[in-house]
Amino acid sequence: LGFHVVPSEANFLMVVFSAEALARLFFERLLAHGVITRWLGGFGLPQCVRISIGTDKENTMCVEEVEKMIAATPDLQCALTAPAK
């Protein structure tokens, strides 16, 4: 989907956004649609969201909700570029 994801061999993806506000928006919008992720501000990573790997059905639902959110939320369009280093 074009997000910056930290390489991992774990059972989750860590998505890095260009700003904390975008990470929180992403987290809150998904939660409102029944997709539970974890905003990582409490872990010192306020620009990041953790998405755990689930069943095929859960993963499909997550991807579909993210696609809808991207289409409906212009602010997230700028989150599709890698963050500044």
C-alpha positions as CSV (number, residue, x, y, z in Angstrom):
1,L,0.0,0.0,0.0
2,G,3.0,2.3,-0.1
3,F,3.6,2.7,3.7
4,H,7.1,2.8,5.2
5,V,7.4,-0.4,7.2
6,V,10.3,-1.4,9.3
7,P,11.8,-4.7,8.1
8,S,10.9,-7.5,10.5
9,E,10.7,-11.3,11.0
10,A,8.1,-10.9,13.8
11,N,4.4,-11.4,13.8
12,F,3.6,-7.7,13.2
13,L,4.4,-4.8,11.0
14,M,5.6,-1.5,12.4
15,V,4.4,1.3,10.1
16,V,6.3,4.6,10.3
17,F,4.5,7.8,9.5
18,S,5.9,11.3,8.7
19,A,4.3,12.8,11.8
20,E,2.8,11.7,15.1
21,A,-0.6,13.2,14.2
22,L,-0.8,10.9,11.1
23,A,0.1,7.8,13.2
24,R,-2.7,8.7,15.7
25,L,-5.2,9.4,12.9
26,F,-4.4,6.1,11.3
27,F,-4.8,4.2,14.6
28,E,-8.0,6.0,15.6
29,R,-9.7,5.6,12.2
30,L,-9.0,1.9,12.1
31,L,-10.2,1.4,15.6
32,A,-13.4,3.2,14.7
33,H,-13.9,0.6,12.0
34,G,-13.2,-2.4,14.2
35,V,-9.5,-2.9,13.3
36,I,-7.4,-2.9,16.5
37,T,-3.8,-1.8,16.0
38,R,-1.4,-0.2,18.5
39,W,-0.2,3.4,18.5
40,L,3.3,3.2,19.8
41,G,3.6,6.6,21.5
42,G,3.8,4.9,24.9
43,F,6.8,3.1,23.7
44,G,8.7,6.2,22.6
45,L,7.7,5.8,19.0
46,P,4.9,8.4,18.5
47,Q,5.2,8.2,14.7
48,C,4.6,4.5,14.6
49,V,1.7,2.0,14.6
50,R,2.0,-1.7,15.1
51,I,-0.2,-4.0,13.1
52,S,-0.3,-7.6,14.3
53,I,-0.6,-10.3,11.7
54,G,-3.9,-12.2,12.1
55,T,-5.9,-14.8,10.2
56,D,-6.3,-14.4,6.4
57,K,-9.8,-13.0,7.1
58,E,-8.5,-10.5,9.6
59,N,-5.6,-9.5,7.4
60,T,-8.0,-9.0,4.4
61,M,-10.3,-6.8,6.6
62,C,-7.4,-4.7,7.7
63,V,-6.1,-4.1,4.2
64,E,-9.6,-3.3,3.0
65,E,-10.2,-0.8,5.8
66,V,-6.8,0.8,5.2
67,E,-7.5,1.2,1.4
68,K,-10.8,2.8,2.2
69,M,-9.2,5.2,4.7
70,I,-6.5,6.2,2.2
71,A,-9.1,7.0,-0.4
72,A,-11.2,9.0,2.1
73,T,-8.5,10.8,4.0
74,P,-6.3,13.2,2.1
75,D,-4.1,13.8,5.1
76,L,-2.9,10.2,4.9
77,Q,-1.8,10.6,1.3
78,C,1.4,12.3,2.6
79,A,2.0,9.4,5.0
80,L,2.7,7.2,2.0
81,T,6.2,8.6,1.6
82,A,9.1,7.4,3.7
83,P,9.7,9.7,6.7
84,A,12.6,12.1,6.8
85,K,15.8,10.6,8.3
